[in-house]
Amino acid sequence: MHASDTSDGLPGTEPTLRAIAMPADANPQGDIFGGWLLSQMDLAGGAVAMRRAKGRTVTVAITAMTFHRPVFVGDEVTCYAEIVKTGATSITVKIESWVRRGEGSGPIEVTEGVFTYVAVDASRQPRPLPPADQTGS
């Protein structure tokens, strides 16, 4: 468990994205495609990176991706994203995905990964990150 985790194991950050896994996102056996889940995580991480960069960012790397448990049709998927490192132009974000299954089901961690984004200008060239605001975001 991480220092920022809550007593129920969930990350101590606000949820960044929530989605319901739908039949169109599943294989014939009802398991959600890993690519769908990866795209949800990228959306969550990209939102956090864009806020920190105060502008456009692009995904440049996905590392340490781990699928702990499957996601099923009907699962409520929640992605939590937290900046773990910044460079001159880059932002590294740890993203965890959790699901709730059925009525009243407790949260289950299904994936985690580390995504790296780069701040870019209008010409899609890397640009320096602006100074962090007082909240550190």
LINVEN-V146107 format. One record per residue. N is the residue number from 0. RES is the residue in one small letter. PHI is phi in whole degrees, -180 to 180 (* if undefined). Layout:
((N | RES | PHI) (N | RES | PHI))
//
This chain:
((0 | m | *) (1 | h | -89) (2 | a | -57) (3 | s | -89) (4 | d | -74) (5 | t | -92) (6 | s | -64) (7 | d | -91) (8 | g | 93) (9 | l | -68) (10 | p | -58) (11 | g | -82) (12 | t | -102) (13 | e | -67) (14 | p | -61) (15 | t | -99) (16 | l | -154) (17 | r | -131) (18 | a | -150) (19 | i | -102) (20 | a | -72) (21 | m | -110) (22 | p | -56) (23 | a | -67) (24 | d | -97) (25 | a | -118) (26 | n | -81) (27 | p | -60) (28 | q | -88) (29 | g | 92) (30 | d | -89) (31 | i | -71) (32 | f | -60) (33 | g | -59) (34 | g | -64) (35 | w | -65) (36 | l | -65) (37 | l | -60) (38 | s | -67) (39 | q | -65) (40 | m | -64) (41 | d | -65) (42 | l | -61) (43 | a | -64) (44 | g | -64) (45 | g | -63) (46 | a | -64) (47 | v | -66) (48 | a | -64) (49 | m | -64) (50 | r | -62) (51 | r | -67) (52 | a | -78) (53 | k | 54) (54 | g | 163) (55 | r | -62) (56 | t | -136) (57 | v | -130) (58 | t | -79) (59 | v | -117) (60 | a | -160) (61 | i | -129) (62 | t | -128) (63 | a | 56) (64 | m | -76) (65 | t | -132) (66 | f | -102) (67 | h | -82) (68 | r | -144) (69 | p | -74) (70 | v | -112) (71 | f | -114) (72 | v | -54) (73 | g | 93) (74 | d | -65) (75 | e | -89) (76 | v | -100) (77 | t | -123) (78 | c | -107) (79 | y | -113) (80 | a | -127) (81 | e | -141) (82 | i | -70) (83 | v | -111) (84 | k | -166) (85 | t | -130) (86 | g | -121) (87 | a | -64) (88 | t | -126) (89 | s | -109) (90 | i | -134) (91 | t | -104) (92 | v | -124) (93 | k | -90) (94 | i | -126) (95 | e | -118) (96 | s | -115) (97 | w | -126) (98 | v | -126) (99 | r | -118) (100 | r | -111) (101 | g | 65) (102 | e | -82) (103 | g | 73) (104 | s | -67) (105 | g | -72) (106 | p | -70) (107 | i | -127) (108 | e | -74) (109 | v | -114) (110 | t | -149) (111 | e | -153) (112 | g | -164) (113 | v | -121) (114 | f | -115) (115 | t | -117) (116 | y | -120) (117 | v | -123) (118 | a | -72) (119 | v | -130) (120 | d | -92) (121 | a | -62) (122 | s | -92) (123 | r | 64) (124 | q | -100) (125 | p | -55) (126 | r | -135) (127 | p | -64) (128 | l | -71) (129 | p | -71) (130 | p | -58) (131 | a | -67) (132 | d | -76) (133 | q | -65) (134 | t | -85) (135 | g | 85) (136 | s | -91))
//
